Amino acid sequence: MTSRDEIRQHLALLQAGRRHLAERFLAEAVLAPVGKVAKKYAIHCVGHAHIDMNWMWSWPESVATTNDTFLTVLKLMDEFPDFCFTQSQASVYALIRDYNPALLERIRRRAAEGRWEVAAVTYAMKAGQPWLDVAVQVRWLERGGPELGVPMLRMRLPLEIDAAKGRYEIPFGWIDRDLAAGEEVPALRWADVTGRVPGRQAAAGCALLNDSKYGHSLEESTLRLTLIRSTYDPDPLPEIGDHTIRMGLLPHGKAPPAADLVRLGAAFNHPLLVAATDVHAGTLPARGAAVSAGPANVVVSSVRQAQDDGGIIFHLYETAGKAAKAKVALDAALMGKAAEAVEVDLLERAVANSSARTTKDGFAVSAPARGIAAVKVTFAK
C-alpha cells in the first residue's frame, strides 16, 4: 500500500465517524517499519500522581487531595491486579501518616507486594554549605535475569553547557576522560563536568558528589550516576531492599582545582559529628583544626595509628602535577607535640632518604607531582 492509499483510508475512516479505528490504523502505519524490532521489547506503564504541595490551595485541600488520590489508587489496585503505582514525595506520606494512618498501612501492604513503588527524592540547601543535598530513598524490587537483562536505576543531570568534558576522582588523584557517548567509567567521591555557556565563551559546569556509588557516564552534556544495578549472577538478588543514596550538586563557573573537589568529597562523606554532653568547663579550646596541610595543591588523605607502635601515619598526595614541599600543622592541644617525623613507604618501612622533618607546629615532607607521601610521626610523651 502506498502512502497516498494510507492517507485515503485514514480519511475515509474519519469521515465515517470511526475516529478510534482511524487513529489505530494511522498508528499501525507509522510504527510498521519498526515493528519487528519493537516486538522484542516490553513497555511497562506505571501509574503516578503529581500532587503539588506548593500550589495555592489551603492545607485542608492538600490533605483531602492526597487522601482522595491514594484511596483511588488503592481502589484501582483492587480492581486491576496488574496495576502498579509510584509516588516519590516524602511529604505526602508524612501527611497521610498524620491524618490517616490506616490508609498508610494499606499503602505499606501494597508496597510489600511490589505494586506500590516508593522512590523519594529530597533536595535540601543548608546554611553555609556550598552544595545542594540530594537524597534518594527507594525500595528496590526489580530482578534481573538472562531474559530480562539487568534493570538499573540512574540519576541523570542534564547540564545546559557545550563542549562538556568529564573529570573523575581516582585513588590518590583524578583523571580527565575524553568520553562523552554514554560510556560508563569508575570514579570515587566526585565527578566534575565543565564546558561553556551556550553562545558564549564563559566556562560553566557542575560537580557531583556522592557517598556510595562509582559508575558514572557522560552523554554529551548529561552526567549520569548509576544508583542500583540488579545483576543476577552469581547473586540472583543482590539489590533487593531499601536503599538510601546521598549526592551533592555543586554548580560552578571555571573548573575548581582538583584539591578543592577532593576536600569537598571528603567533607561530604565524613560530615562533622556532634556529640551531646553535659555542661562543664572542659580543657580543649572552643575551636581548632587538629590537622591542616599546605600548599593548596596538597591534601591529607588519611590519618591512622601505625601498625607496630603508638606512632601516627599521615598519607598526603599532590593534585596539580607540581612537586611541592608539604607542610602539615598539628594542633598541639588536640594532637600533641611532634617529636620525630620519618618518611615511610606504604608498608610503613622507613625510606632510605627521608625528606620528612619536624617543624615547630608539625612536620614537612616533599610531595612528588601527582605522587603520594607517607610520614610516620612520633609524639612527645
C-alpha positions as CSV (number, residue, x, y, z in Angstrom):
1,M,0.0,0.0,0.0
2,T,1.4,3.4,-0.9
3,S,1.5,6.4,1.5
4,R,-1.3,8.0,-0.6
5,D,-3.5,5.0,-0.2
6,E,-2.9,5.0,3.5
7,I,-4.0,8.7,3.7
8,R,-7.1,8.0,1.8
9,Q,-8.1,5.1,4.0
10,H,-7.4,7.2,7.1
11,L,-9.6,10.0,5.8
12,A,-12.4,7.5,4.9
13,L,-12.5,6.2,8.5
14,L,-12.6,9.7,9.9
15,Q,-15.5,10.7,7.5
16,A,-17.4,7.6,8.6
17,G,-17.1,8.7,12.2
18,R,-14.9,5.9,13.2
19,R,-12.2,8.0,14.8
20,H,-10.8,5.3,17.1
21,L,-10.2,3.0,14.1
22,A,-8.6,5.8,12.1
23,E,-6.2,6.6,14.9
24,R,-5.4,2.9,15.3
25,F,-4.8,2.5,11.6
26,L,-2.5,5.6,11.5
27,A,-0.5,4.4,14.5
28,E,0.0,0.9,12.9
29,A,1.1,2.5,9.6
30,V,3.6,4.8,11.3
31,L,5.0,2.0,13.5
32,A,5.1,-0.7,10.9
33,P,8.7,-0.1,9.8
34,V,10.0,-0.7,13.3
35,G,7.5,-3.5,14.1
36,K,9.9,-6.4,14.2
37,V,12.4,-4.6,16.4
38,A,9.7,-3.2,18.7
39,K,8.3,-6.6,19.4
40,K,11.5,-7.6,21.1
41,Y,10.8,-5.1,24.0
42,A,8.0,-4.7,26.5
43,I,6.7,-1.3,27.7
44,H,5.6,-1.2,31.4
45,C,3.1,1.7,32.2
46,V,3.3,2.6,35.9
47,G,0.8,5.0,37.5
48,H,1.9,8.2,39.2
49,A,0.0,11.2,40.6
50,H,1.5,14.7,40.7
51,I,0.4,16.4,43.9
52,D,1.8,20.0,44.0
53,M,2.4,20.8,47.7
54,N,3.3,24.4,46.8
55,W,0.1,25.1,44.9
56,M,-2.1,28.0,46.0
57,W,-4.7,25.9,47.8
58,S,-5.4,25.6,51.5
59,W,-3.9,23.0,53.8
60,P,-7.2,21.1,54.3
61,E,-7.4,20.9,50.5
62,S,-3.9,19.4,50.3
63,V,-4.9,16.8,52.9
64,A,-8.1,16.0,51.1
65,T,-6.5,15.8,47.6
66,T,-3.7,13.5,48.8
67,N,-6.1,11.3,50.8
68,D,-8.6,11.0,47.9
69,T,-5.8,10.3,45.4
70,F,-4.4,7.4,47.4
71,L,-7.8,6.0,48.0
72,T,-8.5,6.0,44.3
73,V,-5.1,4.3,43.6
74,L,-5.9,1.5,46.1
75,K,-9.3,1.0,44.6
76,L,-7.8,0.6,41.2
77,M,-5.3,-1.9,42.6
78,D,-8.3,-3.9,43.9
79,E,-9.9,-3.7,40.5
80,F,-6.9,-4.4,38.4
81,P,-4.4,-6.9,39.8
82,D,-1.6,-5.8,37.5
83,F,-1.9,-2.1,38.2
84,C,1.3,-0.6,39.8
85,F,1.9,2.8,41.2
86,T,4.8,5.0,42.2
87,Q,4.9,8.1,44.4
88,S,8.2,9.9,45.2
89,Q,7.2,12.8,47.5
90,A,8.1,12.1,51.1
91,S,5.9,15.0,52.3
92,V,2.7,13.3,51.1
93,Y,3.5,10.1,53.1
94,A,4.1,12.3,56.2
95,L,0.7,13.9,55.6
96,I,-1.1,10.5,55.3
97,R,0.8,9.3,58.4
98,D,-0.5,12.2,60.5
99,Y,-4.1,12.4,59.1
100,N,-5.0,8.8,58.0
101,P,-2.6,6.2,59.5
102,A,-4.9,3.3,58.5
103,L,-4.5,4.4,54.9
104,L,-0.7,4.4,55.3
105,E,-0.9,0.8,56.5
106,R,-2.8,-0.2,53.3
107,I,-0.1,1.5,51.2
108,R,2.6,-0.4,53.1
109,R,0.9,-3.7,52.3
110,R,0.8,-2.9,48.6
111,A,4.5,-1.8,48.8
112,A,5.4,-5.1,50.3
113,E,3.7,-6.8,47.3
114,G,5.8,-4.8,44.9
115,R,2.9,-2.9,43.4
116,W,3.5,0.5,45.2
117,E,7.0,1.8,44.5
118,V,8.3,4.3,47.0
119,A,11.1,6.4,45.4
120,A,11.6,9.6,47.4
121,V,14.0,12.3,46.3
122,T,14.7,15.1,48.8
123,Y,16.6,18.3,48.0
124,A,18.0,20.5,50.8
125,M,20.1,23.6,51.0
126,K,21.9,24.2,54.3
127,A,23.3,27.4,55.5
128,G,27.0,27.8,54.8
129,Q,27.1,24.6,52.6
130,P,28.3,25.0,49.1
131,W,26.4,22.1,47.6
132,L,22.8,21.1,47.1
133,D,22.0,18.0,49.0
134,V,20.1,15.3,47.1
135,A,18.9,12.2,48.9
136,V,17.3,9.3,47.0
137,Q,15.3,6.7,49.1
138,V,13.9,3.7,47.2
139,R,12.5,0.3,47.9
140,W,14.0,-1.7,45.0
141,L,12.3,-4.9,44.0
142,E,13.5,-5.3,40.4
143,R,15.1,-8.6,39.4
144,G,17.5,-9.3,36.6
145,G,17.8,-12.4,34.5
146,P,19.0,-13.8,31.2
147,E,15.7,-12.9,29.6
148,L,15.0,-9.7,31.4
149,G,18.5,-8.3,31.3
150,V,19.9,-6.0,34.1
151,P,17.4,-3.4,35.4
152,M,19.1,-0.2,36.5
153,L,18.2,3.0,38.4
154,R,20.3,6.0,37.3
155,M,20.4,9.7,38.3
156,R,20.5,11.9,35.2
157,L,21.8,15.5,35.4
158,P,21.2,17.3,32.1
159,L,23.5,20.4,32.0
160,E,23.0,23.4,29.7
161,I,26.6,23.6,28.5
162,D,28.5,23.0,25.3
163,A,31.8,21.0,24.8
164,A,31.3,19.2,28.1
165,K,34.3,17.3,29.4
166,G,34.5,15.0,32.4
167,R,37.0,14.8,35.3
168,Y,36.8,11.9,37.8
169,E,38.4,11.1,41.2
170,I,40.5,8.0,41.3
171,P,42.6,6.6,44.2
172,F,45.1,9.3,45.2
173,G,44.3,11.5,42.3
174,W,42.0,12.3,39.4
175,I,41.8,11.7,35.7
176,D,40.4,13.5,32.6
177,R,38.4,11.2,30.4
178,D,37.6,12.1,26.8
179,L,34.4,10.0,26.7
180,A,31.0,11.6,26.1
181,A,28.9,9.0,24.4
182,G,27.5,7.3,27.5
183,E,30.4,5.0,28.3
184,E,30.4,4.2,32.0
185,V,33.6,4.8,33.9
186,P,34.6,4.4,37.6
187,A,35.0,7.3,40.0
188,L,35.2,7.6,43.7
189,R,33.6,10.5,45.7
190,W,33.2,13.1,42.9
191,A,32.9,13.6,39.2
192,D,33.1,17.1,37.6
193,V,31.8,18.2,34.2
194,T,33.0,21.6,32.7
195,G,32.1,23.2,29.4
196,R,31.0,26.5,28.0
197,V,27.8,28.5,28.4
198,P,25.9,28.1,25.1
199,G,26.6,31.0,22.7
200,R,29.3,32.4,25.0
201,Q,32.9,31.6,25.9
202,A,32.3,31.7,29.6
203,A,33.1,28.5,31.5
204,A,30.4,26.6,33.4
205,G,29.9,23.2,34.9
206,C,28.8,21.1,37.8
207,A,30.5,18.7,40.3
208,L,28.6,15.7,41.5
209,L,29.5,14.4,45.0
210,N,28.2,11.0,46.3
211,D,28.6,8.8,49.3
212,S,28.4,5.3,47.9
213,K,28.3,4.9,44.1
214,Y,31.0,4.5,41.5
215,G,29.5,4.1,38.0
216,H,29.5,7.5,36.1
217,S,28.8,8.3,32.5
218,L,28.7,11.4,30.4
219,E,26.5,11.6,27.3
220,E,27.1,14.9,25.5
221,S,26.3,17.3,28.4
222,T,24.3,14.9,30.6
223,L,26.1,13.4,33.6
224,R,24.7,10.1,34.9
225,L,25.3,8.2,38.1
226,T,24.3,4.5,38.3
227,L,22.5,4.1,41.7
228,I,21.3,0.5,41.5
229,R,22.1,-2.4,39.1
230,S,20.1,-5.7,39.5
231,T,22.6,-8.2,38.2
232,Y,21.7,-11.9,38.6
233,D,24.9,-13.9,38.6
234,P,26.4,-15.1,40.9
235,D,23.9,-13.5,43.4
236,P,20.4,-13.7,41.9
237,L,19.0,-11.0,44.2
238,P,21.9,-8.6,45.0
239,E,20.0,-5.3,45.4
240,I,16.5,-6.2,46.7
241,G,15.6,-4.0,49.6
242,D,15.6,-0.4,50.8
243,H,18.4,2.0,49.6
244,T,19.4,5.5,50.6
245,I,21.9,7.3,48.4
246,R,23.2,10.8,49.1
247,M,24.5,13.1,46.4
248,G,25.6,16.8,46.3
249,L,25.4,19.1,43.4
250,L,27.9,21.9,43.2
251,P,27.4,24.3,40.2
252,H,30.4,26.4,39.2
253,G,31.9,28.7,36.6
254,K,35.5,28.0,35.9
255,A,36.6,24.4,36.8
256,P,37.6,24.3,40.5
257,P,41.1,23.0,41.4
258,A,41.1,19.2,42.0
259,A,42.3,19.7,45.6
260,D,39.1,21.7,46.3
261,L,37.0,18.9,44.9
262,V,38.9,16.3,46.9
263,R,38.3,18.2,50.1
264,L,34.7,18.7,49.3
265,G,34.3,15.0,48.6
266,A,35.9,14.2,51.9
267,A,33.7,16.6,53.7
268,F,30.6,15.2,52.1
269,N,31.5,11.7,53.0
270,H,32.7,12.5,56.5
271,P,30.4,15.2,57.9
272,L,31.1,16.7,61.3
273,L,29.6,14.6,64.0
274,V,28.0,16.4,67.0
275,A,28.2,14.7,70.4
276,A,25.9,15.8,73.2
277,T,27.3,16.2,76.7
278,D,26.7,17.9,80.0
279,V,27.7,21.4,80.9
280,H,31.3,21.6,82.1
281,A,34.4,23.8,81.7
282,G,36.4,21.4,79.6
283,T,40.1,21.5,78.8
284,L,40.1,22.0,75.0
285,P,39.8,25.2,73.0
286,A,36.4,26.3,71.7
287,R,37.6,25.8,68.1
288,G,40.6,24.3,66.4
289,A,41.9,22.3,63.5
290,A,43.6,19.1,64.5
291,V,45.4,18.7,61.1
292,S,45.8,21.2,58.3
293,A,48.1,21.0,55.2
294,G,49.5,23.3,52.6
295,P,50.1,24.4,50.0
296,A,46.7,24.3,48.4
297,N,47.6,21.5,45.9
298,V,48.4,19.1,48.7
299,V,45.7,17.2,50.6
300,V,45.8,14.8,53.6
301,S,44.1,11.6,52.6
302,S,44.3,9.6,55.8
303,V,45.5,9.7,59.4
304,R,45.8,6.4,61.3
305,Q,47.8,4.7,64.0
306,A,50.9,2.8,63.0
307,Q,50.8,-1.0,62.9
308,D,53.7,-1.7,65.3
309,D,53.7,1.2,67.8
310,G,52.0,4.3,69.0
311,G,53.1,6.5,66.1
312,I,50.6,8.1,63.7
313,I,50.8,7.6,59.9
314,F,49.9,10.5,57.7
315,H,49.2,10.0,53.9
316,L,49.3,13.0,51.7
317,Y,49.2,13.5,47.9
318,E,49.7,16.2,45.4
319,T,46.8,17.1,43.0
320,A,48.0,19.7,40.5
321,G,51.0,17.9,38.8
322,K,53.6,20.2,40.6
323,A,56.0,18.9,43.1
324,A,55.6,20.6,46.5
325,K,57.1,21.0,49.9
326,A,54.1,19.9,52.0
327,K,53.7,21.5,55.4
328,V,51.4,19.9,57.9
329,A,50.3,21.8,61.0
330,L,49.2,19.9,64.1
331,D,47.2,21.4,66.9
332,A,49.2,20.6,70.0
333,A,46.2,20.7,72.2
334,L,44.4,18.1,70.1
335,M,47.2,16.1,68.7
336,G,50.2,16.6,70.9
337,K,53.8,17.8,70.1
338,A,55.5,16.1,67.2
339,A,58.9,14.7,68.4
340,E,60.0,12.9,65.3
341,A,58.9,12.6,61.6
342,V,60.1,9.9,59.3
343,E,59.1,9.3,55.7
344,V,57.9,5.7,55.1
345,D,56.6,3.6,52.3
346,L,53.1,2.2,52.1
347,L,54.2,-0.8,54.3
348,E,55.4,1.7,57.0
349,R,59.1,0.9,56.4
350,A,61.4,3.9,56.7
351,V,62.7,5.1,53.2
352,A,66.5,5.5,52.6
353,N,66.4,9.2,52.0
354,S,63.7,10.6,54.2
355,S,62.6,14.2,53.3
356,A,60.4,14.5,56.4
357,R,61.3,16.7,59.3
358,T,59.6,18.1,62.3
359,T,58.7,21.8,62.5
360,K,57.7,24.0,65.4
361,D,54.0,23.3,64.8
362,G,54.0,19.9,62.9
363,F,56.1,18.4,60.1
364,A,57.2,18.9,56.5
365,V,57.8,16.5,53.7
366,S,58.4,16.5,49.9
367,A,55.3,15.6,47.9
368,P,56.1,14.5,44.3
369,A,54.0,15.7,41.4
370,R,50.8,13.6,41.3
371,G,52.5,11.4,43.9
372,I,52.0,10.1,47.5
373,A,54.0,10.9,50.6
374,A,53.6,8.9,53.8
375,V,55.0,10.1,57.1
376,K,55.2,8.4,60.5
377,V,55.1,10.9,63.3
378,T,56.0,10.1,66.9
379,F,54.7,12.4,69.6
380,A,56.3,13.6,72.7
381,K,55.1,12.0,75.9
